[in-house]
Amino acid sequence: MNDAAGMIVTTANQIQGRSVRAELGIVRGLVVRTPNIFQGIFGAFRVLFGGNIATYEGVCEKARQHAYERMVAQARTLGADAVIAMRYDATELMSGITEILAYGTAVKLD
């Protein structure tokens, strides 16, 4: 997949039709997020009544996007053409505070 600025990012370990000339190292984007007070209150009410919590979905999606953008920016500083084996990870640091990590291997392509 190409992001808006032309960086190839894929969860695969290779890019079809291209060969990896050099591995530049692991790149990552890290974001630590917590919902704001209003999102937290609305989410708490939603927990009581059940169902999908769209407020928290938005917080999570924004955090993943920011982590992704930071990972791509780090790959660019290394002069990468692509990021392969891209993954996301999330860890709850404490109640209501979550770390989102996007990571992969920055590579130069032939």
C-alpha positions in Angstrom: 0.0 0.0 0.0 1.3 3.5 -0.8 0.6 6.2 1.7 -0.5 9.7 0.5 3.1 10.8 0.1 4.3 7.7 -1.8 5.9 5.6 0.9 5.2 1.9 0.4 4.0 0.3 3.6 3.0 -3.3 3.8 2.5 -6.0 6.4 4.1 -8.5 4.0 7.8 -9.4 4.3 8.5 -8.5 0.7 7.0 -6.3 -2.1 5.9 -8.2 -5.1 8.0 -7.4 -8.2 10.6 -5.4 -6.2 13.7 -6.6 -4.4 15.2 -5.2 -1.2 18.6 -3.7 -1.8 19.2 -2.8 1.9 17.5 -3.1 5.2 17.9 0.2 7.0 16.6 -0.9 10.4 13.5 -1.0 12.5 11.3 2.1 12.5 8.6 2.9 14.9 6.0 5.5 15.8 4.8 5.7 19.4 1.7 7.5 20.7 0.4 7.4 24.3 -3.3 8.4 24.5 -6.1 8.8 26.9 -9.6 9.9 26.1 -10.5 13.5 27.1 -12.9 14.1 30.0 -16.0 14.3 27.8 -15.1 11.1 25.8 -14.4 9.4 29.1 -17.8 10.3 30.6 -19.7 9.4 27.5 -17.7 6.1 27.2 -18.5 5.3 30.8 -22.2 5.7 30.2 -22.0 3.6 27.1 -20.3 0.8 29.1 -23.3 0.8 31.5 -25.7 0.2 28.7 -23.6 -1.9 26.4 -22.9 -1.7 22.7 -20.2 -0.2 20.5 -18.4 2.8 22.0 -17.8 5.0 18.9 -16.1 7.7 21.0 -13.3 5.3 22.0 -13.1 4.0 18.5 -12.3 7.5 17.3 -9.6 7.9 20.0 -8.0 4.6 19.0 -8.2 5.3 15.3 -6.6 8.7 15.7 -3.8 7.2 17.8 -3.1 4.4 15.3 -3.0 7.1 12.5 -0.5 9.2 14.4 1.7 6.2 15.3 1.7 5.2 11.6 2.6 8.8 10.5 5.5 8.9 13.0 6.8 5.5 11.8 6.7 6.7 8.1 8.4 9.9 9.1 11.2 8.0 10.8 11.6 5.7 7.7 11.9 8.8 5.5 14.7 10.2 7.7 16.6 7.0 7.0 16.1 7.4 3.3 13.8 4.4 3.0 11.6 3.6 0.0 9.3 1.3 1.9 8.4 -0.2 5.3 7.9 -4.0 5.3 6.6 -6.3 8.0 4.6 -3.4 9.4 2.6 -4.1 12.6 0.6 -2.4 15.4 0.9 -3.1 19.1 -1.0 -1.6 22.0 -0.3 -1.8 25.7 -2.4 -0.4 28.5 0.1 1.5 30.7 -2.5 2.2 33.4 -6.2 2.5 33.5 -7.3 4.8 30.7 -3.8 5.3 29.3 -2.8 3.3 26.2 0.4 3.1 24.3 0.0 2.5 20.5 3.1 1.4 18.6 3.4 1.1 14.8 6.6 -0.6 13.7 8.3 -2.3 10.7 11.5 -2.6 8.8 12.7 0.3 6.7 14.2 -0.8 3.4 15.7 0.6 0.2 14.3 -1.0 -3.0 15.9 -1.8 -6.3 
